[in-house]
Amino acid sequence: MIIKEGLKYYREGRIKQVYIGDKLISFLIQGTTGKHTVIFDFRLRKYSCSCWGFTVHKRCKHVFCALAYLKDNHPDLYKKVEEVFRLSL
């Protein structure tokens, strides 16, 4: 269900900003209650989202929305995220 919601967010164009650096990838995603920041930090080997759901469950639709973007637009980075964080669609 969470993956499906994340894919829906991606298709709806809810990603408002993307930053891709050497050690960090971040996204600004429009949610239903505001904007949320998703971060994949390769240096710390951690990922996070600023939404309440991530705080509780350690996964959320915003993370899967970001993964869908990477898979479609930066397959090499998607594979890196998949390997480092053990996340996939």
PDB file of N, CA, C and O in Angstrom:
ATOM      1  N   MET A   1       0.811  -1.198   0.000  1.00  0.00           N
ATOM      2  CA  MET A   1       0.000   0.000   0.000  1.00  0.00           C
ATOM      3  C   MET A   1       0.862   1.273   0.000  1.00  0.00           C
ATOM      4  O   MET A   1       0.596   2.205  -0.759  1.00  0.00           O
ATOM      5  N   ILE A   2       1.880   1.306   0.842  1.00  0.00           N
ATOM      6  CA  ILE A   2       2.757   2.478   0.915  1.00  0.00           C
ATOM      7  C   ILE A   2       3.496   2.680  -0.410  1.00  0.00           C
ATOM      8  O   ILE A   2       3.651   3.811  -0.871  1.00  0.00           O
ATOM      9  N   ILE A   3       3.950   1.585  -1.017  1.00  0.00           N
ATOM     10  CA  ILE A   3       4.654   1.686  -2.302  1.00  0.00           C
ATOM     11  C   ILE A   3       3.708   2.243  -3.360  1.00  0.00           C
ATOM     12  O   ILE A   3       4.087   3.124  -4.132  1.00  0.00           O
ATOM     13  N   LYS A   4       2.493   1.738  -3.397  1.00  0.00           N
ATOM     14  CA  LYS A   4       1.491   2.187  -4.377  1.00  0.00           C
ATOM     15  C   LYS A   4       1.208   3.684  -4.213  1.00  0.00           C
ATOM     16  O   LYS A   4       1.082   4.409  -5.200  1.00  0.00           O
ATOM     17  N   GLU A   5       1.109   4.136  -2.971  1.00  0.00           N
ATOM     18  CA  GLU A   5       0.864   5.557  -2.713  1.00  0.00           C
ATOM     19  C   GLU A   5       2.049   6.411  -3.150  1.00  0.00           C
ATOM     20  O   GLU A   5       1.873   7.506  -3.685  1.00  0.00           O
ATOM     21  N   GLY A   6       3.257   5.903  -2.919  1.00  0.00           N
ATOM     22  CA  GLY A   6       4.455   6.622  -3.353  1.00  0.00           C
ATOM     23  C   GLY A   6       4.536   6.744  -4.868  1.00  0.00           C
ATOM     24  O   GLY A   6       4.918   7.790  -5.391  1.00  0.00           O
ATOM     25  N   LEU A   7       4.177   5.675  -5.572  1.00  0.00           N
ATOM     26  CA  LEU A   7       4.165   5.711  -7.040  1.00  0.00           C
ATOM     27  C   LEU A   7       3.109   6.698  -7.545  1.00  0.00           C
ATOM     28  O   LEU A   7       3.324   7.393  -8.538  1.00  0.00           O
ATOM     29  N   LYS A   8       1.981   6.753  -6.859  1.00  0.00           N
ATOM     30  CA  LYS A   8       0.917   7.703  -7.222  1.00  0.00           C
ATOM     31  C   LYS A   8       1.422   9.139  -7.042  1.00  0.00           C
ATOM     32  O   LYS A   8       1.207   9.985  -7.910  1.00  0.00           O
ATOM     33  N   TYR A   9       2.078   9.410  -5.939  1.00  0.00           N
ATOM     34  CA  TYR A   9       2.651  10.740  -5.704  1.00  0.00           C
ATOM     35  C   TYR A   9       3.634  11.102  -6.818  1.00  0.00           C
ATOM     36  O   TYR A   9       3.635  12.232  -7.307  1.00  0.00           O
ATOM     37  N   TYR A  10       4.461  10.151  -7.211  1.00  0.00           N
ATOM     38  CA  TYR A  10       5.439  10.405  -8.272  1.00  0.00           C
ATOM     39  C   TYR A  10       4.721  10.748  -9.577  1.00  0.00           C
ATOM     40  O   TYR A  10       5.067  11.729 -10.236  1.00  0.00           O
ATOM     41  N   ARG A  11       3.731   9.950  -9.948  1.00  0.00           N
ATOM     42  CA  ARG A  11       2.987  10.185 -11.201  1.00  0.00           C
ATOM     43  C   ARG A  11       2.228  11.517 -11.171  1.00  0.00           C
ATOM     44  O   ARG A  11       2.018  12.136 -12.214  1.00  0.00           O
ATOM     45  N   GLU A  12       1.824  11.949  -9.996  1.00  0.00           N
ATOM     46  CA  GLU A  12       1.112  13.225  -9.852  1.00  0.00           C
ATOM     47  C   GLU A  12       2.054  14.434  -9.891  1.00  0.00           C
ATOM     48  O   GLU A  12       1.601  15.578  -9.881  1.00  0.00           O
ATOM     49  N   GLY A  13       3.361  14.176  -9.934  1.00  0.00           N
ATOM     50  CA  GLY A  13       4.328  15.270 -10.020  1.00  0.00           C
ATOM     51  C   GLY A  13       4.548  16.009  -8.712  1.00  0.00           C
ATOM     52  O   GLY A  13       4.785  17.217  -8.710  1.00  0.00           O
ATOM     53  N   ARG A  14       4.470  15.298  -7.612  1.00  0.00           N
ATOM     54  CA  ARG A  14       4.590  15.943  -6.302  1.00  0.00           C
ATOM     55  C   ARG A  14       6.027  16.261  -5.883  1.00  0.00           C
ATOM     56  O   ARG A  14       6.245  16.924  -4.869  1.00  0.00           O
ATOM     57  N   ILE A  15       7.001  15.793  -6.655  1.00  0.00           N
ATOM     58  CA  ILE A  15       8.395  16.142  -6.338  1.00  0.00           C
ATOM     59  C   ILE A  15       8.629  17.570  -6.811  1.00  0.00           C
ATOM     60  O   ILE A  15       8.510  17.862  -8.001  1.00  0.00           O
ATOM     61  N   LYS A  16       8.956  18.443  -5.894  1.00  0.00           N
ATOM     62  CA  LYS A  16       9.121  19.857  -6.192  1.00  0.00           C
ATOM     63  C   LYS A  16      10.577  20.267  -6.348  1.00  0.00           C
ATOM     64  O   LYS A  16      10.872  21.259  -7.014  1.00  0.00           O
ATOM     65  N   GLN A  17      11.485  19.519  -5.745  1.00  0.00           N
ATOM     66  CA  GLN A  17      12.897  19.876  -5.819  1.00  0.00           C
ATOM     67  C   GLN A  17      13.737  18.626  -5.592  1.00  0.00           C
ATOM     68  O   GLN A  17      13.388  17.775  -4.774  1.00  0.00           O
ATOM     69  N   VAL A  18      14.851  18.521  -6.322  1.00  0.00           N
ATOM     70  CA  VAL A  18      15.776  17.398  -6.168  1.00  0.00           C
ATOM     71  C   VAL A  18      17.191  17.956  -6.098  1.00  0.00           C
ATOM     72  O   VAL A  18      17.568  18.823  -6.886  1.00  0.00           O
ATOM     73  N   TYR A  19      17.963  17.455  -5.156  1.00  0.00           N
ATOM     74  CA  TYR A  19      19.385  17.793  -5.066  1.00  0.00           C
ATOM     75  C   TYR A  19      20.162  16.479  -5.104  1.00  0.00           C
ATOM     76  O   TYR A  19      19.883  15.559  -4.336  1.00  0.00           O
ATOM     77  N   ILE A  20      21.132  16.405  -6.002  1.00  0.00           N
ATOM     78  CA  ILE A  20      21.970  15.207  -6.091  1.00  0.00           C
ATOM     79  C   ILE A  20      23.412  15.640  -5.909  1.00  0.00           C
ATOM     80  O   ILE A  20      23.974  16.347  -6.744  1.00  0.00           O
ATOM     81  N   GLY A  21      24.005  15.203  -4.801  1.00  0.00           N
ATOM     82  CA  GLY A  21      25.401  15.488  -4.512  1.00  0.00           C
ATOM     83  C   GLY A  21      26.190  14.194  -4.460  1.00  0.00           C
ATOM     84  O   GLY A  21      25.640  13.116  -4.686  1.00  0.00           O
ATOM     85  N   ASP A  22      27.473  14.297  -4.165  1.00  0.00           N
ATOM     86  CA  ASP A  22      28.331  13.109  -4.098  1.00  0.00           C
ATOM     87  C   ASP A  22      27.951  12.170  -2.964  1.00  0.00           C
ATOM     88  O   ASP A  22      27.994  10.951  -3.125  1.00  0.00           O
ATOM     89  N   LYS A  23      27.583  12.725  -1.827  1.00  0.00           N
ATOM     90  CA  LYS A  23      27.316  11.917  -0.632  1.00  0.00           C
ATOM     91  C   LYS A  23      25.871  11.990  -0.158  1.00  0.00           C
ATOM     92  O   LYS A  23      25.513  11.358   0.836  1.00  0.00           O
ATOM     93  N   LEU A  24      25.033  12.760  -0.866  1.00  0.00           N
ATOM     94  CA  LEU A  24      23.684  13.004  -0.390  1.00  0.00           C
ATOM     95  C   LEU A  24      22.728  13.248  -1.560  1.00  0.00           C
ATOM     96  O   LEU A  24      23.073  13.918  -2.533  1.00  0.00           O
ATOM     97  N   ILE A  25      21.535  12.696  -1.445  1.00  0.00           N
ATOM     98  CA  ILE A  25      20.459  12.994  -2.389  1.00  0.00           C
ATOM     99  C   ILE A  25      19.276  13.457  -1.547  1.00  0.00           C
ATOM    100  O   ILE A  25      18.915  12.801  -0.570  1.00  0.00           O
ATOM    101  N   SER A  26      18.672  14.582  -1.919  1.00  0.00           N
ATOM    102  CA  SER A  26      17.507  15.050  -1.163  1.00  0.00           C
ATOM    103  C   SER A  26      16.374  15.448  -2.111  1.00  0.00           C
ATOM    104  O   SER A  26      16.596  15.843  -3.255  1.00  0.00           O
ATOM    105  N   PHE A  27      15.169  15.329  -1.593  1.00  0.00           N
ATOM    106  CA  PHE A  27      13.951  15.621  -2.340  1.00  0.00           C
ATOM    107  C   PHE A  27      13.032  16.475  -1.485  1.00  0.00           C
ATOM    108  O   PHE A  27      12.966  16.300  -0.268  1.00  0.00           O
ATOM    109  N   LEU A  28      12.333  17.386  -2.111  1.00  0.00           N
ATOM    110  CA  LEU A  28      11.261  18.125  -1.465  1.00  0.00           C
ATOM    111  C   LEU A  28       9.980  17.648  -2.139  1.00  0.00           C
ATOM    112  O   LEU A  28       9.802  17.828  -3.343  1.00  0.00           O
ATOM    113  N   ILE A  29       9.092  17.042  -1.362  1.00  0.00           N
ATOM    114  CA  ILE A  29       7.894  16.402  -1.905  1.00  0.00           C
ATOM    115  C   ILE A  29       6.645  17.013  -1.266  1.00  0.00           C
ATOM    116  O   ILE A  29       6.549  17.147  -0.046  1.00  0.00           O
ATOM    117  N   GLN A  30       5.698  17.377  -2.124  1.00  0.00           N
ATOM    118  CA  GLN A  30       4.434  17.945  -1.647  1.00  0.00           C
ATOM    119  C   GLN A  30       3.523  16.825  -1.156  1.00  0.00           C
ATOM    120  O   GLN A  30       3.080  15.987  -1.941  1.00  0.00           O
ATOM    121  N   GLY A  31       3.250  16.816   0.124  1.00  0.00           N
ATOM    122  CA  GLY A  31       2.327  15.840   0.703  1.00  0.00           C
ATOM    123  C   GLY A  31       0.943  16.444   0.834  1.00  0.00           C
ATOM    124  O   GLY A  31       0.692  17.544   0.342  1.00  0.00           O
ATOM    125  N   THR A  32       0.052  15.737   1.488  1.00  0.00           N
ATOM    126  CA  THR A  32      -1.303  16.265   1.675  1.00  0.00           C
ATOM    127  C   THR A  32      -1.356  17.301   2.797  1.00  0.00           C
ATOM    128  O   THR A  32      -2.248  18.149   2.826  1.00  0.00           O
ATOM    129  N   THR A  33      -0.392  17.227   3.723  1.00  0.00           N
ATOM    130  CA  THR A  33      -0.394  18.166   4.853  1.00  0.00           C
ATOM    131  C   THR A  33       0.774  19.140   4.817  1.00  0.00           C
ATOM    132  O   THR A  33       1.030  19.820   5.811  1.00  0.00           O
ATOM    133  N   GLY A  34       1.478  19.223   3.717  1.00  0.00           N
ATOM    134  CA  GLY A  34       2.620  20.123   3.611  1.00  0.00           C
ATOM    135  C   GLY A  34       3.742  19.480   2.826  1.00  0.00           C
ATOM    136  O   GLY A  34       3.574  18.408   2.245  1.00  0.00           O
ATOM    137  N   LYS A  35       4.886  20.139   2.812  1.00  0.00           N
ATOM    138  CA  LYS A  35       6.050  19.631   2.097  1.00  0.00           C
ATOM    139  C   LYS A  35       6.920  18.807   3.041  1.00  0.00           C
ATOM    140  O   LYS A  35       7.066  19.125   4.221  1.00  0.00           O
ATOM    141  N   HIS A  36       7.499  17.729   2.483  1.00  0.00           N
ATOM    142  CA  HIS A  36       8.346  16.838   3.269  1.00  0.00           C
ATOM    143  C   HIS A  36       9.686  16.669   2.583  1.00  0.00           C
ATOM    144  O   HIS A  36       9.777  16.668   1.355  1.00  0.00           O
ATOM    145  N   THR A  37      10.718  16.528   3.385  1.00  0.00           N
ATOM    146  CA  THR A  37      12.067  16.352   2.867  1.00  0.00           C
ATOM    147  C   THR A  37      12.497  14.905   3.049  1.00  0.00           C
ATOM    148  O   THR A  37      12.441  14.359   4.151  1.00  0.00           O
ATOM    149  N   VAL A  38      12.929  14.289   1.942  1.00  0.00           N
ATOM    150  CA  VAL A  38      13.484  12.938   1.971  1.00  0.00           C
ATOM    151  C   VAL A  38      14.977  13.064   1.710  1.00  0.00           C
ATOM    152  O   VAL A  38      15.393  13.751   0.777  1.00  0.00           O
ATOM    153  N   ILE A  39      15.783  12.402   2.534  1.00  0.00           N
ATOM    154  CA  ILE A  39      17.236  12.461   2.393  1.00  0.00           C
ATOM    155  C   ILE A  39      17.814  11.053   2.390  1.00  0.00           C
ATOM    156  O   ILE A  39      17.488  10.224   3.240  1.00  0.00           O
ATOM    157  N   PHE A  40      18.685  10.806   1.409  1.00  0.00           N
ATOM    158  CA  PHE A  40      19.497   9.588   1.368  1.00  0.00           C
ATOM    159  C   PHE A  40      20.935  10.043   1.611  1.00  0.00           C
ATOM    160  O   PHE A  40      21.538  10.686   0.752  1.00  0.00           O
ATOM    161  N   ASP A  41      21.482   9.710   2.776  1.00  0.00           N
ATOM    162  CA  ASP A  41      22.827  10.143   3.166  1.00  0.00           C
ATOM    163  C   ASP A  41      23.777   8.957   3.067  1.00  0.00           C
ATOM    164  O   ASP A  41      23.765   8.067   3.918  1.00  0.00           O
ATOM    165  N   PHE A  42      24.603   8.953   2.017  1.00  0.00           N
ATOM    166  CA  PHE A  42      25.528   7.835   1.792  1.00  0.00           C
ATOM    167  C   PHE A  42      26.672   7.821   2.795  1.00  0.00           C
ATOM    168  O   PHE A  42      27.197   6.757   3.124  1.00  0.00           O
ATOM    169  N   ARG A  43      27.059   8.983   3.279  1.00  0.00           N
ATOM    170  CA  ARG A  43      28.166   9.048   4.245  1.00  0.00           C
ATOM    171  C   ARG A  43      27.764   8.375   5.559  1.00  0.00           C
ATOM    172  O   ARG A  43      28.534   7.602   6.129  1.00  0.00           O
ATOM    173  N   LEU A  44      26.554   8.676   6.032  1.00  0.00           N
ATOM    174  CA  LEU A  44      26.070   8.089   7.277  1.00  0.00           C
ATOM    175  C   LEU A  44      25.340   6.763   7.062  1.00  0.00           C
ATOM    176  O   LEU A  44      25.025   6.052   8.017  1.00  0.00           O
ATOM    177  N   ARG A  45      25.076   6.443   5.789  1.00  0.00           N
ATOM    178  CA  ARG A  45      24.349   5.225   5.421  1.00  0.00           C
ATOM    179  C   ARG A  45      22.965   5.188   6.075  1.00  0.00           C
ATOM    180  O   ARG A  45      22.524   4.164   6.597  1.00  0.00           O
ATOM    181  N   LYS A  46      22.295   6.352   6.026  1.00  0.00           N
ATOM    182  CA  LYS A  46      20.957   6.483   6.597  1.00  0.00           C
ATOM    183  C   LYS A  46      20.065   7.238   5.620  1.00  0.00           C
ATOM    184  O   LYS A  46      20.534   8.048   4.820  1.00  0.00           O
ATOM    185  N   TYR A  47      18.780   6.956   5.703  1.00  0.00           N
ATOM    186  CA  TYR A  47      17.804   7.724   4.938  1.00  0.00           C
ATOM    187  C   TYR A  47      16.697   8.158   5.886  1.00  0.00           C
ATOM    188  O   TYR A  47      16.477   7.542   6.929  1.00  0.00           O
ATOM    189  N   SER A  48      16.003   9.228   5.508  1.00  0.00           N
ATOM    190  CA  SER A  48      14.951   9.736   6.388  1.00  0.00           C
ATOM    191  C   SER A  48      13.933  10.544   5.598  1.00  0.00           C
ATOM    192  O   SER A  48      14.163  10.928   4.451  1.00  0.00           O
ATOM    193  N   CYS A  49      12.802  10.789   6.249  1.00  0.00           N
ATOM    194  CA  CYS A  49      11.776  11.692   5.740  1.00  0.00           C
ATOM    195  C   CYS A  49      11.281  12.507   6.925  1.00  0.00           C
ATOM    196  O   CYS A  49      11.256  12.029   8.059  1.00  0.00           O
ATOM    197  N   SER A  50      10.894  13.725   6.649  1.00  0.00           N
ATOM    198  CA  SER A  50      10.442  14.616   7.723  1.00  0.00           C
ATOM    199  C   SER A  50       8.983  14.395   8.125  1.00  0.00           C
ATOM    200  O   SER A  50       8.482  15.073   9.022  1.00  0.00           O
ATOM    201  N   CYS A  51       8.298  13.456   7.474  1.00  0.00           N
ATOM    202  CA  CYS A  51       6.877  13.244   7.794  1.00  0.00           C
ATOM    203  C   CYS A  51       6.697  12.414   9.074  1.00  0.00           C
ATOM    204  O   CYS A  51       7.609  11.727   9.534  1.00  0.00           O
ATOM    205  N   TRP A  52       5.504  12.507   9.617  1.00  0.00           N
ATOM    206  CA  TRP A  52       5.160  11.773  10.841  1.00  0.00           C
ATOM    207  C   TRP A  52       5.221  10.262  10.620  1.00  0.00           C
ATOM    208  O   TRP A  52       5.701   9.532  11.487  1.00  0.00           O
ATOM    209  N   GLY A  53       4.741   9.786   9.473  1.00  0.00           N
ATOM    210  CA  GLY A  53       4.713   8.345   9.196  1.00  0.00           C
ATOM    211  C   GLY A  53       6.092   7.711   9.242  1.00  0.00           C
ATOM    212  O   GLY A  53       6.250   6.589   9.725  1.00  0.00           O
ATOM    213  N   PHE A  54       7.088   8.427   8.742  1.00  0.00           N
ATOM    214  CA  PHE A  54       8.445   7.881   8.756  1.00  0.00           C
ATOM    215  C   PHE A  54       8.957   7.769  10.194  1.00  0.00           C
ATOM    216  O   PHE A  54       9.638   6.804  10.540  1.00  0.00           O
ATOM    217  N   THR A  55       8.632   8.742  11.015  1.00  0.00           N
ATOM    218  CA  THR A  55       9.058   8.727  12.416  1.00  0.00           C
ATOM    219  C   THR A  55       8.571   7.463  13.114  1.00  0.00           C
ATOM    220  O   THR A  55       9.278   6.885  13.940  1.00  0.00           O
ATOM    221  N   VAL A  56       7.368   7.044  12.779  1.00  0.00           N
ATOM    222  CA  VAL A  56       6.762   5.883  13.415  1.00  0.00           C
ATOM    223  C   VAL A  56       7.175   4.568  12.755  1.00  0.00           C
ATOM    224  O   VAL A  56       7.547   3.616  13.441  1.00  0.00           O
ATOM    225  N   HIS A  57       7.109   4.516  11.427  1.00  0.00           N
ATOM    226  CA  HIS A  57       7.279   3.249  10.709  1.00  0.00           C
ATOM    227  C   HIS A  57       8.623   3.060  10.008  1.00  0.00           C
ATOM    228  O   HIS A  57       8.930   1.959   9.551  1.00  0.00           O
ATOM    229  N   LYS A  58       9.430   4.123   9.917  1.00  0.00           N
ATOM    230  CA  LYS A  58      10.726   4.092   9.216  1.00  0.00           C
ATOM    231  C   LYS A  58      10.593   3.854   7.717  1.00  0.00           C
ATOM    232  O   LYS A  58      11.575   3.544   7.042  1.00  0.00           O
ATOM    233  N   ARG A  59       9.384   3.998   7.203  1.00  0.00           N
ATOM    234  CA  ARG A  59       9.097   3.963   5.762  1.00  0.00           C
ATOM    235  C   ARG A  59       7.893   4.852   5.530  1.00  0.00           C
ATOM    236  O   ARG A  59       7.065   5.044   6.420  1.00  0.00           O
ATOM    237  N   CYS A  60       7.805   5.394   4.326  1.00  0.00           N
ATOM    238  CA  CYS A  60       6.646   6.231   4.002  1.00  0.00           C
ATOM    239  C   CYS A  60       6.515   6.366   2.497  1.00  0.00           C
ATOM    240  O   CYS A  60       7.422   6.003   1.748  1.00  0.00           O
ATOM    241  N   LYS A  61       5.372   6.895   2.058  1.00  0.00           N
ATOM    242  CA  LYS A  61       5.113   7.059   0.632  1.00  0.00           C
ATOM    243  C   LYS A  61       6.070   8.059  -0.006  1.00  0.00           C
ATOM    244  O   LYS A  61       6.349   7.962  -1.201  1.00  0.00           O
ATOM    245  N   HIS A  62       6.579   9.018   0.765  1.00  0.00           N
ATOM    246  CA  HIS A  62       7.494  10.025   0.223  1.00  0.00           C
ATOM    247  C   HIS A  62       8.825   9.382  -0.179  1.00  0.00           C
ATOM    248  O   HIS A  62       9.408   9.746  -1.200  1.00  0.00           O
ATOM    249  N   VAL A  63       9.301   8.431   0.620  1.00  0.00           N
ATOM    250  CA  VAL A  63      10.532   7.707   0.289  1.00  0.00           C
ATOM    251  C   VAL A  63      10.338   6.927  -1.010  1.00  0.00           C
ATOM    252  O   VAL A  63      11.218   6.928  -1.871  1.00  0.00           O
ATOM    253  N   PHE A  64       9.193   6.261  -1.156  1.00  0.00           N
ATOM    254  CA  PHE A  64       8.953   5.482  -2.375  1.00  0.00           C
ATOM    255  C   PHE A  64       8.704   6.378  -3.586  1.00  0.00           C
ATOM    256  O   PHE A  64       9.002   5.983  -4.714  1.00  0.00           O
ATOM    257  N   CYS A  65       8.171   7.552  -3.375  1.00  0.00           N
ATOM    258  CA  CYS A  65       8.040   8.540  -4.443  1.00  0.00           C
ATOM    259  C   CYS A  65       9.436   8.927  -4.945  1.00  0.00           C
ATOM    260  O   CYS A  65       9.674   8.984  -6.151  1.00  0.00           O
ATOM    261  N   ALA A  66      10.349   9.190  -4.015  1.00  0.00           N
ATOM    262  CA  ALA A  66      11.731   9.531  -4.376  1.00  0.00           C
ATOM    263  C   ALA A  66      12.410   8.377  -5.107  1.00  0.00           C
ATOM    264  O   ALA A  66      13.137   8.599  -6.075  1.00  0.00           O
ATOM    265  N   LEU A  67      12.178   7.148  -4.652  1.00  0.00           N
ATOM    266  CA  LEU A  67      12.756   5.979  -5.323  1.00  0.00           C
ATOM    267  C   LEU A  67      12.254   5.860  -6.759  1.00  0.00           C
ATOM    268  O   LEU A  67      13.027   5.535  -7.660  1.00  0.00           O
ATOM    269  N   ALA A  68      10.975   6.119  -6.975  1.00  0.00           N
ATOM    270  CA  ALA A  68      10.412   6.044  -8.327  1.00  0.00           C
ATOM    271  C   ALA A  68      11.082   7.066  -9.240  1.00  0.00           C
ATOM    272  O   ALA A  68      11.374   6.775 -10.399  1.00  0.00           O
ATOM    273  N   TYR A  69      11.321   8.262  -8.710  1.00  0.00           N
ATOM    274  CA  TYR A  69      12.024   9.292  -9.489  1.00  0.00           C
ATOM    275  C   TYR A  69      13.421   8.810  -9.879  1.00  0.00           C
ATOM    276  O   TYR A  69      13.826   8.919 -11.036  1.00  0.00           O
ATOM    277  N   LEU A  70      14.148   8.281  -8.903  1.00  0.00           N
ATOM    278  CA  LEU A  70      15.500   7.808  -9.188  1.00  0.00           C
ATOM    279  C   LEU A  70      15.497   6.676 -10.206  1.00  0.00           C
ATOM    280  O   LEU A  70      16.328   6.644 -11.113  1.00  0.00           O
ATOM    281  N   LYS A  71      14.568   5.760 -10.053  1.00  0.00           N
ATOM    282  CA  LYS A  71      14.495   4.609 -10.966  1.00  0.00           C
ATOM    283  C   LYS A  71      14.256   5.070 -12.402  1.00  0.00           C
ATOM    284  O   LYS A  71      14.856   4.531 -13.332  1.00  0.00           O
ATOM    285  N   ASP A  72      13.392   6.057 -12.589  1.00  0.00           N
ATOM    286  CA  ASP A  72      13.074   6.558 -13.929  1.00  0.00           C
ATOM    287  C   ASP A  72      14.134   7.489 -14.513  1.00  0.00           C
ATOM    288  O   ASP A  72      14.377   7.474 -15.720  1.00  0.00           O
ATOM    289  N   ASN A  73      14.760   8.293 -13.666  1.00  0.00           N
ATOM    290  CA  ASN A  73      15.637   9.355 -14.160  1.00  0.00           C
ATOM    291  C   ASN A  73      17.131   9.140 -13.925  1.00  0.00           C
ATOM    292  O   ASN A  73      17.960   9.702 -14.640  1.00  0.00           O
ATOM    293  N   HIS A  74      17.474   8.334 -12.931  1.00  0.00           N
ATOM    294  CA  HIS A  74      18.884   8.089 -12.591  1.00  0.00           C
ATOM    295  C   HIS A  74      19.055   6.631 -12.161  1.00  0.00           C
ATOM    296  O   HIS A  74      19.293   6.358 -10.984  1.00  0.00           O
ATOM    297  N   PRO A  75      18.933   5.681 -13.118  1.00  0.00           N
ATOM    298  CA  PRO A  75      18.975   4.262 -12.757  1.00  0.00           C
ATOM    299  C   PRO A  75      20.239   3.852 -12.006  1.00  0.00           C
ATOM    300  O   PRO A  75      20.198   2.954 -11.164  1.00  0.00           O
ATOM    301  N   ASP A  76      21.359   4.502 -12.304  1.00  0.00           N
ATOM    302  CA  ASP A  76      22.605   4.193 -11.593  1.00  0.00           C
ATOM    303  C   ASP A  76      22.498   4.565 -10.116  1.00  0.00           C
ATOM    304  O   ASP A  76      22.947   3.809  -9.255  1.00  0.00           O
ATOM    305  N   LEU A  77      21.914   5.709  -9.821  1.00  0.00           N
ATOM    306  CA  LEU A  77      21.727   6.122  -8.423  1.00  0.00           C
ATOM    307  C   LEU A  77      20.669   5.271  -7.728  1.00  0.00           C
ATOM    308  O   LEU A  77      20.785   4.979  -6.538  1.00  0.00           O
ATOM    309  N   TYR A  78      19.644   4.877  -8.468  1.00  0.00           N
ATOM    310  CA  TYR A  78      18.627   3.993  -7.903  1.00  0.00           C
ATOM    311  C   TYR A  78      19.275   2.699  -7.423  1.00  0.00           C
ATOM    312  O   TYR A  78      18.986   2.226  -6.323  1.00  0.00           O
ATOM    313  N   LYS A  79      20.153   2.124  -8.250  1.00  0.00           N
ATOM    314  CA  LYS A  79      20.841   0.882  -7.870  1.00  0.00           C
ATOM    315  C   LYS A  79      21.703   1.092  -6.631  1.00  0.00           C
ATOM    316  O   LYS A  79      21.769   0.229  -5.755  1.00  0.00           O
ATOM    317  N   LYS A  80      22.361   2.243  -6.566  1.00  0.00           N
ATOM    318  CA  LYS A  80      23.206   2.552  -5.407  1.00  0.00           C
ATOM    319  C   LYS A  80      22.349   2.652  -4.137  1.00  0.00           C
ATOM    320  O   LYS A  80      22.715   2.108  -3.095  1.00  0.00           O
ATOM    321  N   VAL A  81      21.210   3.346  -4.229  1.00  0.00           N
ATOM    322  CA  VAL A  81      20.291   3.473  -3.085  1.00  0.00           C
ATOM    323  C   VAL A  81      19.765   2.091  -2.697  1.00  0.00           C
ATOM    324  O   VAL A  81      19.673   1.765  -1.513  1.00  0.00           O
ATOM    325  N   GLU A  82      19.425   1.292  -3.689  1.00  0.00           N
ATOM    326  CA  GLU A  82      18.907  -0.056  -3.456  1.00  0.00           C
ATOM    327  C   GLU A  82      19.936  -0.898  -2.682  1.00  0.00           C
ATOM    328  O   GLU A  82      19.583  -1.614  -1.745  1.00  0.00           O
ATOM    329  N   GLU A  83      21.197  -0.804  -3.082  1.00  0.00           N
ATOM    330  CA  GLU A  83      22.259  -1.586  -2.435  1.00  0.00           C
ATOM    331  C   GLU A  83      22.589  -1.065  -1.031  1.00  0.00           C
ATOM    332  O   GLU A  83      22.665  -1.844  -0.081  1.00  0.00           O
ATOM    333  N   VAL A  84      22.783   0.232  -0.907  1.00  0.00           N
ATOM    334  CA  VAL A  84      23.221   0.817   0.365  1.00  0.00           C
ATOM    335  C   VAL A  84      22.126   0.772   1.430  1.00  0.00           C
ATOM    336  O   VAL A  84      22.397   0.461   2.590  1.00  0.00           O
ATOM    337  N   PHE A  85      20.883   1.083   1.033  1.00  0.00           N
ATOM    338  CA  PHE A  85      19.790   1.211   2.005  1.00  0.00           C
ATOM    339  C   PHE A  85      18.825   0.026   1.992  1.00  0.00           C
ATOM    340  O   PHE A  85      17.882  -0.031   2.782  1.00  0.00           O
ATOM    341  N   ARG A  86      19.072  -0.914   1.088  1.00  0.00           N
ATOM    342  CA  ARG A  86      18.221  -2.108   0.954  1.00  0.00           C
ATOM    343  C   ARG A  86      16.755  -1.744   0.770  1.00  0.00           C
ATOM    344  O   ARG A  86      15.865  -2.285   1.427  1.00  0.00           O
ATOM    345  N   LEU A  87      16.536  -0.808  -0.148  1.00  0.00           N
ATOM    346  CA  LEU A  87      15.198  -0.354  -0.506  1.00  0.00           C
ATOM    347  C   LEU A  87      14.975  -0.631  -1.984  1.00  0.00           C
ATOM    348  O   LEU A  87      15.897  -0.486  -2.787  1.00  0.00           O
ATOM    349  N   SER A  88      13.776  -1.024  -2.346  1.00  0.00           N
ATOM    350  CA  SER A  88      13.459  -1.191  -3.766  1.00  0.00           C
ATOM    351  C   SER A  88      11.961  -1.076  -3.987  1.00  0.00           C
ATOM    352  O   SER A  88      11.159  -1.197  -3.061  1.00  0.00           O
ATOM    353  N   LEU A  89      11.615  -0.841  -5.228  1.00  0.00           N
ATOM    354  CA  LEU A  89      10.195  -0.752  -5.600  1.00  0.00           C
ATOM    355  C   LEU A  89       9.701  -2.096  -6.069  1.00  0.00           C
ATOM    356  O   LEU A  89       8.532  -2.234  -6.427  1.00  0.00           O
TER     357      LEU A  89
END
